[in-house]
């Protein structure tokens, strides 16, 4: 496993906390605009017209948010690495992200095997007991072949966010001296804080005034409610990214496995307007 970065101090510590609050702020203020943008970019899905072009209107909003925040996260990570890390730190990060062509192939194959094993076990449980996995706002249905083409469509866009999270967790948040449990909880908070703020604004406003905060369009309240299922999923995302990093010393297996599984869960639980 690649070495952990040293604990940030001085300017590096200041940069660490600035990035923490800046990314949370961006995540919070960008979700509703990205949701509104999805209505204009994906007009067919938004108006319930059958289409092959990103046909899940609720996932489209999350996808644009993930694309924006994943891109910003990657930019911030590499700028921070270039200007606020010393040569030893950069060596650790370079080792963390280096991967040969053969290793790329093995990582993709392994991630697909984990994906198939996960849904294979779930299908076996469903066959024997006729139950699948459901807890609170999250429901994991058995493998749905009908949404496979939709899954393939959304995977590349979402992967950017999952990769960005893995880099941030293992190349920024986890440093020498921080415990695994503490680091995972902090990573989960760092990943979800912006979306939690949206939920707090929406429902604190409802508590105090009797009205929800976002009411500009008929769908805004639905997009906010969607976060009840999204927040728990991306809160545990850093846990898997950290676990797979500790196994491999690289930052790629975690985001591949979680992206494959999480996007299948989202795709299987969302209305899909495809011309079948």
N, C-alpha and C positions, 0 to 999 in steps of 0.2 A: 504494500500500500504506500502511496506517495506520502511524504512528510506533511505535517500540518504547518500552516504559517505561524509565525510568532505572534504573541498577543499584541494588538495595536497599541501604540502609545504616542503621545505628542500630537503632531499634525495628522498622523495616520488614524489616531483615535477620533479626532474631530471629523475627519473625512468619513469614517465609518458611520458615525451617528447622523451626519448630514445626508449620506446616501440612504440610510434607514428611513428617515422621515420624508426625504424627497420622493423616494419610490412609493411610499405609502400614500403621499399626497397625490402623485400622478395617477396611481391606481384608482384612487377615490374619485377624482374629478373627471376621469376619462371614461368611466363606465357608461354613464347615461348618454354622453355625446356619441360614443361608439354604438350604443344601442339604436339611437336615432339615425346614425349613418347607415346602419345595416338595413333599415327600412327603405332607404333610397338606393342603396347599391344592389340589393336583392329584392327587387320589386315583385317578382313573381311569387317567391316564397312568402313575402310579407303580405300579399293579397290572396294567398291560398290558391295560387295557380300552379298546376303541376309543372315541374321543371327539373332538369338534370343539373342545373347550376346552383349548387349549395341550397338544397331544398328544405332545410330545417331552420325556420325563422328564429326560433329561440336560441339555438346554438350559434346562429350567425352573429348575434350580438356578443356572445361570450368569445367567439372566435376573433372578431375584430379587436376586442379589448385585449385578448391574450397576445395577438400579433403586435399591437402597439407596445404593450408593456414588456413583452419579451424582447422586442427590438431595442427599446430604451434600456432595458436591463443589460443586454449584451454590450451596448455602447458604453454605458457607465462602467461596467466591469472592466473592459479593456482600457478605457481611459484611466481608471483608477490604478490598474496594473502597471500602466506605462509611466505615470507621473508620480504615484504615491507609494510604490513598492520598490525596495532595493533589488539588487541583482540576485540575491539569494532567494527572495520571495518570488521573483519572476522565474527562476529556475524550477522552483516547486510547482508553479502554475503551468509552466511549459511541459513538465513531466506529466502533470495531471491531464492535459488535453492532447498529448501526443498519442497517435494511433497509426499502426501500419495498415496496409491494404488488407492483409490477411486477418488482422485483428478486427478490422471493420466488419468483414464478412462474418467472422465468428460471433461478434457482438450482436449483429442483426439476427443471425440464426438462433442464438440463445434467447434473445428477447421474444422471438416468435414462439419458441418452444415453451417459454414461461407463460405466454399469452394463451396458447392452446391448452396447456396443462390446467391453467386457472379455470377456463370455461369448460374444459372436459370434466374436472371435478365437480363444478357447479351443475353440469348436465346430469352427472351420475347421481348427485344428491337429489336433484329434481325428479329423476326417474324413479328412485327408490321411495322418497318421502313426499314427493309432489310439492316441494317448497323451494323457493329460491331465496336470495339474500335481500332482506329489506330491514332497514332500521331508520326510524325518524323520517327524514326527507330524502333518503337515498334508497333506491331500489336497483338491484343488480339482477337483470333477467338472464336467462340462459342465452347461449349464442344464437343470434338472429341472422341467418344467411341473407335474408332479404335486404338488410341494411349494410351489407359488406361493401358495396360500391360507394355508399355514402361515407362509410368509415374511411375508405381509401382516399376519398376526396378531402376530408377534414384533417387527416393525420399530418400531412406536411406543414400545414399552417400552424396547427397547435403545437407541433414539436418544437418550434422556436421558443415558445414560452417555457416548455418543460426543460429544454437544454439550458436556457438562461437561468432557471431556478437551480439546476444542479451545479452550475458554475458558481452561482452566488453562495449557495449553501456550503460547498466544499472548498471554494477558493476565496471566501471572504468571511463568512460567519463563523465557521469552525476553525478556531485557532488553538494553539497549544495551551493547555490548562483548562479549557472549557470542557465540562463533562458532557457525555453523549446525550443524556436525557435533557439536561439544561439546554444544550445546543439545539436539539431537535424541537423542543418547545419554543425556543426563541425563533428558530427558523420558520416554524409554522405561523407564529405571530407576524413575523416580517413579511411572509407571503400573503397573508389574508387581512392584515390590518386595514388596508384601503377599502376593501369590500365590507368589512365589519363596520367601518365608519358610515357607509351608505345605509346599511340596515339600521344602525342606531339613529341616524338622522330621520329616516322614514318613520320609524315606530316611536321614537321619542316625540316627534311632531304629532303623531296620532294620539299618543297618550295625553299630551298637553292641550291640544286644540280639537281633537276629535276628527281630524282630517290628516290623510297621509301627505307627505311633502311633495312627491313627484306625481303630478296629475296632468302634465301638459298634453300627453297623448293617451289614447286608450290602452296602449301596451306598456307604458313606462312602469306602472305598478306591477305588471306581470314580470318584467325584466328584473325588477328589484326582488320579487318573491323567488325568482329563479336562483338567487344567491343562497337561499337556505340549503339548497342541494350542492351548489358549487363550493361554498366556503369550507364545509367539512372535507371535501375531496382534496382541495388544494392545501388544506392545513396539514394533512398527512403526507402530501407529496414530498416535502423535504425529508421525511423519515425514510421513505424508500430510496430517494436519491442518495442519502447518506449511507444507508445499508449496502446498496450495491457498489458504491464507491469504496467502502471498506473492503468489500470482497475482491474488487478488481484493480483498485488504484487509479481508475479512469472515470471520467464523468459522464459516459455515454450510455451504459447499460441501464441505469436508473431511469433516465428520461424516456428511453425507448420502451421499456416495459410498462411504465406508468402511462405513457401516452397511448400505447396500444390498448391497454385495459380501460383507462378512464374514458377515452373517446368512444369506445364500443359501448360503455355504460351510458354515456350521454346520448349517443345515436339511437340506442335501443329504447330510450325513455322519452323521446321527443317526437312530436308529430312531424311526419316527413311527407312533403308534397312532391312525389315523383310520379311520372306518367307511366304507370303499369296497368 
